[in-house]
Amino acid sequence: MKTAEEMVSAYENMLYRAALSHTGNCEDAQDMVQETFIRWLTKRPVFESDEHEKAWLLRVVINLCRNYVSKKGNRGNAELLDIYPAADPEEQSLIEDVMSLPAKYRDVIYLFYYEGFSTKEIAEILNTRESTVRSQLLRARNMLKGRLEAEL
């Protein structure tokens, strides 16, 4: 079992990026990450693997963020490129387009492309069906394609 320091070191940045994409506010994202680690400390779940551990933490932070944003009513607008640095202007534009997607599409894009989860794993993290994840990925890609074509 990992120590608290090992958990924070291993997952803090990933959880922060996921939380910031939901809250749009650095302080709120930090609070959500802190609350995620507090839940881990109080429950001390036993994980089958590192991937299971990562998925559990992501599920918790995403659920906390969804609840927080629904109560708060809106997202902030933190400078996302400070967290997701872009190598060039095209990549910057793509990151901005991804971050402007509705949360359910942003989640699946983030988990699939940035964290490398399969659609099955994403379905488990988001507590939904795999077919729903696949359709959300398709819709998100189509939205991004439309936005990218409009920029040209």
C-alpha positions as CSV (number, residue, x, y, z in Angstrom):
1,M,0.0,0.0,0.0
2,K,1.3,3.4,-0.9
3,T,1.9,6.2,1.6
4,A,0.1,9.5,1.4
5,E,3.3,11.1,0.1
6,E,3.6,8.5,-2.7
7,M,-0.1,9.0,-3.7
8,V,0.2,12.7,-3.8
9,S,3.4,12.6,-5.8
10,A,2.0,10.0,-8.3
11,Y,-1.4,11.5,-8.9
12,E,-1.6,15.2,-7.8
13,N,-0.9,16.7,-11.2
14,M,-3.3,14.4,-13.1
15,L,-6.1,15.0,-10.6
16,Y,-5.5,18.7,-10.7
17,R,-5.7,18.9,-14.5
18,A,-9.0,16.9,-14.4
19,A,-10.4,19.1,-11.6
20,L,-9.4,22.3,-13.4
21,S,-11.0,21.2,-16.6
22,H,-14.3,21.0,-14.6
23,T,-14.1,23.9,-12.2
24,G,-12.1,26.4,-14.4
25,N,-10.7,27.8,-11.2
26,C,-7.3,27.0,-9.7
27,E,-8.4,27.3,-6.1
28,D,-11.5,25.2,-6.6
29,A,-9.5,22.6,-8.5
30,Q,-7.0,22.4,-5.6
31,D,-9.8,22.0,-3.1
32,M,-11.3,19.1,-5.2
33,V,-7.9,17.3,-5.3
34,Q,-7.4,17.8,-1.6
35,E,-10.9,16.4,-0.9
36,T,-10.1,13.4,-3.2
37,F,-7.0,12.6,-1.1
38,I,-9.0,13.0,2.1
39,R,-11.5,10.5,0.9
40,W,-8.7,8.1,-0.1
41,L,-7.2,8.5,3.4
42,T,-10.5,8.0,5.2
43,K,-11.6,5.0,3.2
44,R,-8.2,3.4,2.4
45,P,-9.6,1.2,-0.4
46,V,-7.6,-1.8,-1.5
47,F,-6.8,-1.6,-5.2
48,E,-6.2,-4.5,-7.6
49,S,-3.6,-2.5,-9.6
50,D,-2.1,0.9,-10.2
51,E,-4.6,1.4,-13.0
52,H,-7.5,0.6,-10.6
53,E,-6.1,3.0,-8.1
54,K,-5.8,5.8,-10.8
55,A,-9.3,5.1,-12.1
56,W,-10.8,5.3,-8.5
57,L,-9.1,8.6,-7.8
58,L,-10.2,10.0,-11.2
59,R,-13.8,8.9,-10.5
60,V,-13.8,10.6,-7.1
61,V,-12.4,13.9,-8.4
62,I,-14.7,14.0,-11.3
63,N,-17.7,13.3,-9.2
64,L,-16.7,15.9,-6.6
65,C,-16.2,18.5,-9.4
66,R,-19.5,17.7,-11.0
67,N,-21.3,18.1,-7.7
68,Y,-19.4,21.3,-6.9
69,V,-20.1,22.9,-10.3
70,S,-23.8,22.0,-10.2
71,K,-24.1,23.6,-6.8
72,K,-22.0,26.6,-7.7
73,G,-23.8,27.1,-11.0
74,N,-21.0,27.9,-13.4
75,R,-17.3,27.3,-14.1
76,G,-14.5,29.8,-13.7
77,N,-12.2,30.6,-16.5
78,A,-8.6,29.9,-15.3
79,E,-5.9,30.3,-17.8
80,L,-5.9,26.8,-19.1
81,L,-2.7,27.1,-21.1
82,D,-0.8,27.5,-17.8
83,I,-1.8,24.0,-17.0
84,Y,-1.8,22.5,-20.5
85,P,1.2,24.2,-22.2
86,A,1.0,24.2,-25.9
87,A,4.0,23.7,-28.2
88,D,2.7,25.9,-31.0
89,P,-0.4,28.1,-31.8
90,E,-2.2,25.2,-33.5
91,E,-1.9,23.0,-30.4
92,Q,-3.0,26.0,-28.3
93,S,-6.1,26.4,-30.4
94,L,-6.9,22.7,-30.1
95,I,-6.5,22.8,-26.3
96,E,-8.9,25.7,-26.1
97,D,-11.4,23.9,-28.3
98,V,-11.2,20.8,-26.1
99,M,-11.7,22.8,-23.0
100,S,-14.7,24.6,-24.4
101,L,-16.6,21.3,-24.9
102,P,-19.4,20.4,-22.5
103,A,-18.1,18.5,-19.5
104,K,-19.3,15.1,-20.6
105,Y,-17.4,15.4,-23.8
106,R,-14.4,17.0,-22.3
107,D,-14.1,14.2,-19.8
108,V,-14.1,11.4,-22.3
109,I,-11.6,13.3,-24.6
110,Y,-9.3,14.0,-21.6
111,L,-9.4,10.4,-20.3
112,F,-9.0,8.8,-23.7
113,Y,-6.3,11.0,-25.2
114,Y,-4.5,12.6,-22.3
115,E,-4.6,9.7,-19.8
116,G,-4.7,6.8,-22.2
117,F,-7.7,4.9,-20.8
118,S,-9.7,2.6,-23.0
119,T,-13.4,3.2,-23.6
120,K,-14.2,0.3,-21.2
121,E,-12.0,1.9,-18.4
122,I,-13.6,5.3,-19.0
123,A,-17.1,3.7,-18.7
124,E,-16.0,2.3,-15.3
125,I,-14.6,5.7,-14.2
126,L,-17.6,7.7,-15.2
127,N,-20.1,5.0,-14.1
128,T,-21.7,4.7,-17.5
129,R,-22.0,2.2,-20.4
130,E,-19.1,1.7,-22.8
131,S,-21.4,2.4,-25.7
132,T,-22.2,5.8,-24.1
133,V,-18.5,6.6,-23.9
134,R,-18.0,5.6,-27.6
135,S,-20.9,7.8,-28.7
136,Q,-19.6,10.7,-26.6
137,L,-16.1,10.3,-28.1
138,L,-17.6,10.3,-31.5
139,R,-19.7,13.4,-30.8
140,A,-16.8,15.2,-29.2
141,R,-14.6,14.4,-32.2
142,N,-17.3,15.7,-34.5
143,M,-17.6,18.9,-32.5
144,L,-13.9,19.4,-32.5
145,K,-13.7,18.7,-36.3
146,G,-16.4,21.3,-36.9
147,R,-14.6,23.9,-34.8
148,L,-11.3,23.2,-36.4
149,E,-12.8,23.4,-39.9
150,A,-14.5,26.7,-39.0
151,E,-11.1,28.1,-37.9
152,L,-9.5,27.4,-41.3
